[in-house]
Amino acid sequence: MSASTSASLPIPSPKQTIIQGITLDDKPFRPSDWAERLAGVMSGFREGAVEGMRYLDYSPWCVPINQGNVRCVIVDHAIKDYNVMAWDFVMNFAKDNKLQVAEVCLLPEVKKT
C-alpha cells in the first residue's frame, strides 16, 4: 500500500475509553486492584444479562488491563446503548477519583500465519 493510499483511508472514531490508574496529579491510584473491582461491579452489564444474576467473568464492555505497569479499564462505548446509567457510573468513578481518561479505538489483533 502506498503512502498516498494509506493517507486516504478513513480514521475510525473512538469506540472505547481507557481509564488509567494514574491520577491527574500523576500519582498511582490505590487500591492496586481498583480495576478488577470496578470491572467486577460492571460484570452484569452485558447483552442477554439476567437481572440479579452474578457473573464469574467481566462484561465485554468493561475490562481491566495492564498498560505497561499501569492498571487500566477499557470501557466500550456500546455500554451507553445498553444502559446509559452504567456508562455514567464508570465515567463518574473516573471523574470523582480524578483519574486520567482517554478516548481510544482499539484495533483487532492480527494473527500471524
DSSP file (Angstrom, degrees, kcal/mol; ACC not computed):
  #  RESIDUE AA STRUCTURE BP1 BP2  ACC     N-H-->O    O-->H-N    N-H-->O    O-->H-N    TCO  KAPPA ALPHA  PHI   PSI    X-CA   Y-CA   Z-CA
    1    1 A M              0   0    0      0, 0.0     2,-0.1     0, 0.0     0, 0.0   0.000 360.0 360.0 360.0 130.4    0.0    0.0    0.0
    2    2 A S     >  -     0   0    0      1,-0.1     4,-2.4     4,-0.0     5,-0.2  -0.340 360.0-110.2 -79.9 164.0    1.5    3.4   -1.0
    3    3 A A  H  > S+     0   0    0      1,-0.2     4,-1.8     2,-0.2     5,-0.1   0.862 119.3  53.0 -61.7 -36.5    1.6    6.4    1.4
    4    4 A S  H  > S+     0   0    0      2,-0.2     4,-0.8     1,-0.2    -1,-0.2   0.863 109.3  48.9 -69.7 -33.6   -1.0    8.2   -0.7
    5    5 A T  H >4 S+     0   0    0      1,-0.2     3,-0.8     2,-0.2     4,-0.4   0.934 112.2  47.1 -69.2 -45.5   -3.4    5.2   -0.4
    6    6 A S  H >< S+     0   0    0     -4,-2.4     3,-0.9     1,-0.2    -2,-0.2   0.822 106.6  59.3 -67.0 -29.5   -2.9    4.9    3.4
    7    7 A A  H 3< S+     0   0    0     -4,-1.8    -1,-0.2     1,-0.2    -2,-0.2   0.775 103.6  52.0 -69.1 -24.4   -3.4    8.6    3.8
    8    8 A S  T << S+     0   0    0     -4,-0.8    -1,-0.2    -3,-0.8    -2,-0.2   0.524  82.9 110.5 -91.4  -4.1   -6.9    8.4    2.2
    9    9 A L  S <  S-     0   0    0     -3,-0.9     2,-0.1    -4,-0.4    -3,-0.0  -0.433  79.3-104.1 -67.6 142.7   -8.1    5.6    4.5
   10   10 A P        -     0   0    0      0, 0.0    -1,-0.1     0, 0.0    -2,-0.1  -0.406  27.4-127.4 -68.8 143.7  -10.8    6.7    6.9
   11   11 A I        -     0   0    0     -2,-0.1     2,-0.0    -3,-0.1    -3,-0.0  -0.815  28.0-123.6 -90.5 121.8   -9.7    7.2   10.5
   12   12 A P        -     0   0    0      0, 0.0     3,-0.1     0, 0.0    93,-0.0  -0.333  23.1-117.9 -66.8 146.2  -12.0    5.3   12.8
   13   13 A S        -     0   0    0      1,-0.1    91,-0.0     2,-0.0     0, 0.0  -0.494  43.9 -82.2 -79.1 154.5  -13.8    7.2   15.5
   14   14 A P        +     0   0    0      0, 0.0    91,-0.3     0, 0.0    -1,-0.1  -0.299  45.9 174.6 -58.2 135.6  -13.0    6.3   19.1
   15   15 A K        +     0   0    0     89,-1.5    62,-2.8     1,-0.1    63,-0.4   0.428  61.9  43.3-120.3  -5.8  -15.1    3.3   20.3
   16   16 A Q  E     -AB  76 104A   0     88,-2.5    88,-3.2    60,-0.3     2,-0.4  -0.941  63.3-144.8-136.9 158.8  -13.6    2.8   23.7
   17   17 A T  E     -AB  75 103A   0     58,-2.6    58,-3.3    -2,-0.3     2,-0.6  -0.988  14.6-149.6-121.1 135.6  -12.5    4.9   26.7
   18   18 A I  E     -AB  74 102A   0     84,-3.1    84,-2.0    -2,-0.4     2,-0.6  -0.925   3.7-160.0-107.8 126.4   -9.5    3.9   28.7
   19   19 A I  E     -AB  73 101A   0     54,-2.8    54,-2.1    -2,-0.6     2,-0.3  -0.925  16.4-152.4-102.5 119.1   -9.5    4.8   32.4
   20   20 A Q  E     -A   72   0A   0     80,-3.0     2,-0.9    -2,-0.6    80,-0.5  -0.681  20.9-125.5 -96.6 146.6   -5.9    4.8   33.7
   21   21 A G  E    S+     0   0A   0     50,-2.2     8,-2.7    -2,-0.3     2,-0.4  -0.116  83.3  99.1 -80.8  39.6   -4.9    4.1   37.3
   22   22 A I  E     -D   28   0B   0     -2,-0.9    78,-2.4     6,-0.2    -2,-0.2  -0.997  69.9-133.5-126.5 128.8   -3.0    7.4   37.3
   23   23 A T  E >   - B   0  99A   0      4,-3.0     3,-2.3    -2,-0.4    76,-0.2  -0.249  31.6-101.6 -75.6 168.7   -4.5   10.5   38.9
   24   24 A L  T 3  S+     0   0    0     74,-2.3    -1,-0.1     1,-0.3    75,-0.1   0.706 126.4  60.1 -63.0 -18.2   -4.4   13.9   37.2
   25   25 A D  T 3  S-     0   0    0     73,-0.3    -1,-0.3     2,-0.1    -2,-0.1   0.248 121.0-111.4 -89.8  11.1   -1.5   14.6   39.7
   26   26 A D  S <  S+     0   0    0     -3,-2.3    -2,-0.1     1,-0.2    73,-0.0   0.796  74.5 134.8  62.3  32.5    0.4   11.7   38.1
   27   27 A K        -     0   0    0      1,-0.0    -4,-3.0    -4,-0.0    -1,-0.2  -0.864  64.0-100.7-108.1 145.8    0.2    9.6   41.2
   28   28 A P  B     -D   22   0B   0      0, 0.0     2,-0.3     0, 0.0    -6,-0.2  -0.401  38.4-122.0 -63.5 138.4   -0.8    5.9   41.2
   29   29 A F        -     0   0    0     -8,-2.7     5,-0.2    42,-0.1    42,-0.1  -0.648  38.3-111.9 -83.0 137.5   -4.4    5.3   42.1
   30   30 A R  S    S+     0   0    0     -2,-0.3     2,-0.2     3,-0.1     0, 0.0  -0.904  86.2  52.3-119.8 149.3   -5.0    3.0   45.1
   31   31 A P  S >  S-     0   0    0      0, 0.0     3,-1.7     0, 0.0     4,-0.2   0.469  76.0-136.6 -76.1 162.4   -6.0    0.3   46.0
   32   32 A S  T 3  S+     0   0    0      1,-0.3     3,-0.4    -2,-0.2    -3,-0.1   0.715 101.3  53.6 -65.5 -20.6   -3.9   -1.6   43.5
   33   33 A D  T 3> S+     0   0    0      1,-0.2     4,-2.1     2,-0.1    -1,-0.3   0.100  70.7 117.6 -99.7  23.3   -6.9   -3.8   42.5
   34   34 A W  H <> S+     0   0    0     -3,-1.7     4,-2.8     1,-0.2     5,-0.2   0.858  71.4  55.8 -57.6 -37.5   -9.2   -1.0   41.7
   35   35 A A  H  > S+     0   0    0     -3,-0.4     4,-2.5     1,-0.2    -1,-0.2   0.910 109.1  45.5 -65.9 -42.2   -9.5   -2.0   38.0
   36   36 A E  H  > S+     0   0    0     -3,-0.2     4,-2.2     2,-0.2    -1,-0.2   0.881 113.3  51.2 -67.2 -37.7  -10.7   -5.5   38.9
   37   37 A R  H  X S+     0   0    0     -4,-2.1     4,-2.1     2,-0.2    -2,-0.2   0.940 112.5  45.0 -63.9 -47.5  -13.1   -4.1   41.5
   38   38 A L  H  X S+     0   0    0     -4,-2.8     4,-1.6     1,-0.2    -2,-0.2   0.938 115.2  47.0 -63.5 -46.6  -14.7   -1.7   39.0
   39   39 A A  H  < S+     0   0    0     -4,-2.5    20,-0.5     1,-0.2     4,-0.3   0.853 110.0  55.1 -64.2 -33.6  -14.9   -4.3   36.2
   40   40 A G  H >< S+     0   0    0     -4,-2.2     3,-1.1     1,-0.2     4,-0.3   0.904 105.8  50.5 -64.7 -41.8  -16.4   -6.7   38.7
   41   41 A V  H 3< S+     0   0    0     -4,-2.1     3,-0.5     1,-0.2    -1,-0.2   0.858 113.7  46.7 -61.7 -35.2  -19.1   -4.3   39.7
   42   42 A M  T >< S+     0   0    0     -4,-1.6     3,-2.0     1,-0.2    -1,-0.2   0.419  81.3 103.3 -87.4   1.0  -19.9   -3.9   35.9
   43   43 A S  T <  S+     0   0    0     -3,-1.1    -1,-0.2    -4,-0.3    -2,-0.1   0.759  73.8  59.4 -60.9 -26.9  -19.8   -7.6   35.2
   44   44 A G  T 3  S+     0   0    0     -3,-0.5     2,-1.1    -4,-0.3    -1,-0.3   0.587  81.0  94.6 -77.8  -9.6  -23.7   -7.8   35.0
   45   45 A F    <   +     0   0    0     -3,-2.0    16,-0.5    17,-0.1     2,-0.3  -0.722  59.2 110.3 -88.8 100.2  -23.8   -5.3   32.1
   46   46 A R  S >  S-     0   0    0     -2,-1.1     3,-1.6    13,-0.1     2,-0.1  -0.973  75.9 -78.3-161.9 157.4  -23.9   -7.5   29.0
   47   47 A E  T 3  S+     0   0    0     -2,-0.3    35,-0.0     1,-0.3    -2,-0.0  -0.427 117.4  15.8 -63.1 137.4  -26.2   -8.5   26.3
   48   48 A G  T 3  S+     0   0    0      1,-0.2    -1,-0.3    -2,-0.1    -3,-0.0   0.619  88.3 163.5  76.1  13.1  -28.7  -11.1   27.5
   49   49 A A    <   -     0   0    0     -3,-1.6     2,-0.5    -5,-0.1    -1,-0.2  -0.345  34.8-134.3 -66.5 145.2  -27.9  -10.5   31.1
   50   50 A V    >   -     0   0    0     -2,-0.0     3,-2.3     1,-0.0    -1,-0.1  -0.895  28.7-110.9-100.8 125.1  -30.4  -11.9   33.7
   51   51 A E  T 3  S+     0   0    0     -2,-0.5     3,-0.1     1,-0.3    -1,-0.0  -0.291 102.2  13.8 -57.9 132.4  -31.3   -9.3   36.4
   52   52 A G  T 3  S+     0   0    0      1,-0.3    -1,-0.3    -8,-0.0     2,-0.2   0.307  94.7 131.8  85.6  -8.7  -29.9  -10.4   39.7
   53   53 A M    <   -     0   0    0     -3,-2.3     2,-0.5    -9,-0.1    -1,-0.3  -0.553  51.6-138.8 -77.2 138.7  -27.6  -13.0   38.2
   54   54 A R        -     0   0    0     -2,-0.2     2,-0.4    -3,-0.1    -1,-0.0  -0.852  16.4-151.7 -98.6 133.5  -23.9  -13.0   39.3
   55   55 A Y        -     0   0    0     -2,-0.5   -12,-0.1   -15,-0.2   -11,-0.1  -0.827  13.8-151.2-109.3 144.7  -21.4  -13.5   36.6
   56   56 A L  S    S+     0   0    0     -2,-0.4     2,-0.3     2,-0.1    -1,-0.1   0.386  79.8  53.1 -94.0   2.3  -17.9  -15.0   37.0
   57   57 A D  S    S-     0   0    0    -14,-0.1    -2,-0.1   -17,-0.1     2,-0.1  -0.868  91.9 -90.7-131.6 168.7  -16.3  -13.1   34.2
   58   58 A Y        -     0   0    0     -2,-0.3     5,-0.1     1,-0.1   -18,-0.1  -0.395  43.9 -99.9 -78.4 153.7  -16.1   -9.5   33.2
   59   59 A S    >   -     0   0    0    -20,-0.5     3,-1.5     3,-0.4   -13,-0.1  -0.455  28.1-126.6 -63.3 141.8  -18.5   -7.7   31.0
   60   60 A P  T 3  S+     0   0    0      0, 0.0     3,-0.2     0, 0.0    -1,-0.1   0.655 110.7  56.5 -66.1 -11.2  -17.2   -7.4   27.4
   61   61 A W  T 3  S+     0   0    0    -16,-0.5    15,-2.3     1,-0.2     2,-0.3   0.472 111.3  39.0 -97.5  -3.6  -17.8   -3.7   27.7
   62   62 A C  E <  S+C   75   0A   0     -3,-1.5    -3,-0.4    13,-0.2    -1,-0.2  -0.773  73.0 164.6-150.6  98.1  -15.7   -3.1   30.8
   63   63 A V  E     -C   74   0A   0     11,-2.3    11,-3.0    -2,-0.3     2,-0.2  -0.955  31.1-132.7-126.5 130.1  -12.4   -5.0   31.0
   64   64 A P  E     +C   73   0A   0      0, 0.0     2,-0.3     0, 0.0     9,-0.3  -0.579  34.3 168.9 -78.1 143.4   -9.4   -4.5   33.3
   65   65 A I  E     -C   72   0A   0      7,-2.5     7,-2.7    -2,-0.2     2,-0.5  -0.937  34.6-118.7-143.2 165.4   -6.0   -4.5   31.6
   66   66 A N  E     -C   71   0A   0     -2,-0.3     2,-0.5     5,-0.2     5,-0.2  -0.940  20.1-170.8-103.5 132.3   -2.3   -3.7   32.2
   67   67 A Q  E >  S-C   70   0A   0      3,-2.9     3,-1.5    -2,-0.5     2,-0.5  -0.891  71.3 -50.8-121.5  98.1   -0.8   -1.0   30.1
   68   68 A G  T 3  S-     0   0    0     -2,-0.5     0, 0.0     1,-0.2     0, 0.0  -0.645 121.4 -27.0  68.4-125.1    2.8   -1.2   30.9
   69   69 A N  T 3  S+     0   0    0     -2,-0.5     2,-0.5    -3,-0.1    -1,-0.2   0.126 119.7 101.3-103.5  19.0    2.9   -1.1   34.7
   70   70 A V  E <   - C   0  67A   0     -3,-1.5    -3,-2.9   -42,-0.0     2,-0.3  -0.903  68.5-134.4-110.7 128.1   -0.4    0.8   34.9
   71   71 A R  E     + C   0  66A   0     -2,-0.5   -50,-2.2    -5,-0.2     2,-0.3  -0.620  36.6 171.2 -75.2 136.8   -3.7   -0.8   35.8
   72   72 A C  E     -AC  20  65A   0     -7,-2.7    -7,-2.5    -2,-0.3     2,-0.4  -0.910  29.6-138.1-140.8 165.2   -6.5    0.4   33.4
   73   73 A V  E     -AC  19  64A   0    -54,-2.1   -54,-2.8    -2,-0.3     2,-0.6  -0.998  13.0-148.8-127.8 129.0  -10.1   -0.3   32.5
   74   74 A I  E     -AC  18  63A   0    -11,-3.0   -11,-2.3    -2,-0.4     2,-0.6  -0.866  14.2-166.2 -94.4 123.1  -11.2   -0.3   28.9
   75   75 A V  E     -AC  17  62A   0    -58,-3.3   -58,-2.6    -2,-0.6     2,-0.3  -0.951  11.9-142.6-114.1 117.5  -14.9    0.8   28.6
   76   76 A D  E >   -A   16   0A   0    -15,-2.3     3,-1.8    -2,-0.6   -60,-0.3  -0.593  13.0-133.4 -79.1 136.9  -16.6    0.1   25.3
   77   77 A H  T >> S+     0   0    0    -62,-2.8     3,-1.6    -2,-0.3     4,-0.6   0.664  97.2  81.4 -64.8 -15.5  -19.0    2.9   24.2
   78   78 A A  H >> S+     0   0    0    -63,-0.4     4,-1.3     1,-0.3     3,-0.5   0.753  76.7  71.6 -61.3 -23.1  -21.5    0.2   23.4
   79   79 A I  H <> S+     0   0    0     -3,-1.8     4,-3.3     1,-0.2     8,-0.3   0.806  87.6  63.8 -64.4 -26.7  -22.4    0.1   27.1
   80   80 A K  H <4 S+     0   0    0     -3,-1.6     4,-0.2    -4,-0.2    -1,-0.2   0.894 103.1  47.2 -62.3 -39.3  -24.1    3.5   26.6
   81   81 A D  H << S+     0   0    0     -4,-0.6    -1,-0.2    -3,-0.5    -2,-0.2   0.826 116.4  44.8 -71.0 -31.0  -26.6    2.0   24.2
   82   82 A Y  H  < S-     0   0    0     -4,-1.3     2,-0.2     1,-0.2    -2,-0.2   0.921 138.7  -9.9 -77.9 -46.9  -27.3   -0.9   26.6
   83   83 A N    >X  -     0   0    0     -4,-3.3     4,-1.6    -5,-0.1     3,-0.8  -0.737  54.0-166.4-159.3 101.2  -27.5    1.2   29.8
   84   84 A V  H 3> S+     0   0    0      1,-0.3     4,-2.6    -4,-0.2     5,-0.1   0.795  91.7  60.4 -63.8 -28.1  -26.6    4.8   30.0
   85   85 A M  H 3> S+     0   0    0      2,-0.2     4,-2.3     1,-0.2    -1,-0.3   0.844 102.2  52.6 -68.7 -31.5  -26.6    4.8   33.8
   86   86 A A  H <> S+     0   0    0     -3,-0.8     4,-2.1    -7,-0.2    -2,-0.2   0.921 110.1  48.2 -66.7 -43.6  -23.8    2.2   33.7
   87   87 A W  H  X S+     0   0    0     -4,-1.6     4,-2.6    -8,-0.3     5,-0.3   0.942 112.0  49.3 -59.1 -48.5  -21.8    4.4   31.4
   88   88 A D  H  X S+     0   0    0     -4,-2.6     4,-2.8     1,-0.2     5,-0.2   0.892 108.5  54.3 -59.0 -40.9  -22.4    7.4   33.7
   89   89 A F  H  X S+     0   0    0     -4,-2.3     4,-2.0     2,-0.2    -1,-0.2   0.940 111.6  43.1 -59.3 -48.9  -21.4    5.3   36.8
   90   90 A V  H  X S+     0   0    0     -4,-2.1     4,-1.9     2,-0.2    -2,-0.2   0.918 116.3  46.8 -66.0 -44.0  -18.0    4.4   35.2
   91   91 A M  H  X S+     0   0    0     -4,-2.6     4,-2.3     1,-0.2    -1,-0.2   0.882 112.4  50.0 -67.6 -36.8  -17.3    7.8   33.9
   92   92 A N  H  X S+     0   0    0     -4,-2.8     4,-3.4    -5,-0.3     5,-0.2   0.848 106.0  57.3 -68.9 -33.2  -18.3    9.4   37.3
   93   93 A F  H  X S+     0   0    0     -4,-2.0     4,-1.8    -5,-0.2    -2,-0.2   0.945 109.9  44.7 -58.0 -48.0  -16.0    7.0   39.0
   94   94 A A  H  <>S+     0   0    0     -4,-1.9     5,-2.8     2,-0.2    -2,-0.2   0.916 116.7  45.6 -62.5 -44.1  -13.1    8.2   36.9
   95   95 A K  H ><5S+     0   0    0     -4,-2.3     3,-1.4     3,-0.2    -2,-0.2   0.939 112.1  49.8 -65.9 -47.7  -14.1   11.9   37.5
   96   96 A D  H 3<5S+     0   0    0     -4,-3.4    -1,-0.2     1,-0.3    -2,-0.2   0.832 116.1  43.0 -61.9 -32.5  -14.6   11.5   41.2
   97   97 A N  T 3<5S-     0   0    0     -4,-1.8    -1,-0.3    -5,-0.2    -2,-0.2   0.313 110.1-123.0 -97.2   8.1  -11.3    9.9   41.7
   98   98 A K  T < 5 +     0   0    0     -3,-1.4   -74,-2.3     1,-0.2   -73,-0.3   0.892  51.1 167.6  53.4  47.4   -9.5   12.3   39.3
   99   99 A L  E   < -B   23   0A   0     -5,-2.8     2,-0.3   -76,-0.2   -76,-0.2  -0.628  41.4-104.3 -92.3 151.0   -8.2    9.5   37.0
  100  100 A Q  E     -     0   0A   0    -78,-2.4   -80,-3.0   -80,-0.5     2,-0.4  -0.560  41.1-171.2 -74.3 134.7   -6.7   10.1   33.6
  101  101 A V  E     -B   19   0A   0     -2,-0.3     2,-0.3   -82,-0.2   -82,-0.2  -0.974   7.6-179.5-131.1 140.3   -9.1    9.2   30.8
  102  102 A A  E     -B   18   0A   0    -84,-2.0   -84,-3.1    -2,-0.4     2,-0.4  -0.998  27.1-125.3-141.3 144.8   -8.6    8.9   27.0
  103  103 A E  E     +B   17   0A   0     -2,-0.3     2,-0.3   -86,-0.2   -86,-0.2  -0.739  40.6 172.8 -84.3 133.5  -10.7    8.1   24.0
  104  104 A V  E     -B   16   0A   0    -88,-3.2   -88,-2.5    -2,-0.4   -89,-1.5  -0.905  34.2-144.0-137.6 164.9   -9.2    5.2   22.0
  105  105 A C        -     0   0    0     -2,-0.3     2,-0.3   -91,-0.3    -2,-0.0  -0.872  24.8-151.0-130.3  98.9  -10.1    3.0   19.1
  106  106 A L        -     0   0    0     -2,-0.4    -2,-0.0     1,-0.0     3,-0.0  -0.513   8.6-144.9 -73.3 133.0   -8.7   -0.4   19.7
  107  107 A L        -     0   0    0     -2,-0.3     3,-0.1     1,-0.1    -1,-0.0  -0.764  24.5-103.9 -96.8 143.2   -7.8   -2.3   16.6
  108  108 A P        -     0   0    0      0, 0.0     2,-0.1     0, 0.0    -1,-0.1  -0.333  41.2-103.2 -63.9 146.5   -8.2   -6.1   16.5
  109  109 A E        -     0   0    0      1,-0.1     2,-0.6    -3,-0.0    -3,-0.0  -0.463  29.5-134.3 -69.7 141.7   -5.1   -8.1   16.8
  110  110 A V        -     0   0    0     -2,-0.1     2,-0.4    -3,-0.1    -1,-0.1  -0.874  17.0-135.3 -99.2 123.0   -3.8   -9.6   13.5
  111  111 A K        -     0   0    0     -2,-0.6     2,-0.3     1,-0.0     0, 0.0  -0.624  16.8-129.1 -80.0 132.6   -2.8  -13.2   13.8
  112  112 A K              0   0    0     -2,-0.4    -1,-0.0     1,-0.1     0, 0.0  -0.622 360.0 360.0 -81.0 137.0    0.5  -14.1   12.1
  113  113 A T              0   0    0     -2,-0.3    -1,-0.1     0, 0.0    -2,-0.0   0.409 360.0 360.0-110.7 360.0    0.3  -17.0    9.8
